Amino acid sequence: MLKLTKNEQDYLKTIYTLEGLSDEPIVSIQLVAKKLSVAAPSATEMIKRLSKKGLVLYEPYHGVNLSEQGHAQARFIIKSHRVWETFLVDKLGYSTEEVHEEAENLEHASSPKLVEYLYALLDYPVTDPHGSTIPSEVFWKKDEVEIPLSHAEEDKSYYITTLDSDAKAFFHKLKIKIPHFIRILERLQDGSIILKEDSGQISVIPQFLQENILLMQRTGSVASSLRTESL
Ligand SMILES: [Zn+2]
């Protein structure tokens, strides 16, 4: 993802929100300016800048839309905001009323990596404390190669990096915790896989869901660094 200023991110978020609210195919600059409490000429200037970066499609005298890249950036900021609100309430005991202000600052200060780590730490929450849906797309990926669960090998350890909404619904429906650190115990004849989470929880994942769960292999590095530490 491009590195953007707080101001640029706020514009993308605002255009995203206005696109969702209006029936018009294009968002007027006046509306963007009003929403951000700035003068129309400075909104136009910023939108030209975002257009040069390929983040918006600007039609002079007409209005503005997000490009595909701008859309992804806006969704990332929204994810960052909502993940932080969830973290503040769930882990730090903030009240729902207090979190918006904090999240407004934290959303801009967070890298895609930090947001994805927090999101995983919180067990991939579906909504924030206000009930708004948290975008589930992953905006940061490790360099290592991800594989679908269907390609995992017995007796090897992995961590889950990506779950799509079907996979999440599966775990929610069974009312079991979404596993993170897993070991593949066995592949059954019908193609389903038995896996064991580090906590001891065992799940059976049917074949049709295995492409919806992406994994990365856990190498010996974690275990061996712990071993070195204890010497
Ligand atoms: Zn908020």
Boltz pocket constraint, residues with backbone or C-beta under 6 A from the ligand:
constraints:
  - pocket:
      binder: B
      contacts: [[A, 81], [A, 85], [A, 99], [A, 100], [A, 101], [A, 103]]
      max_distance: 6.0
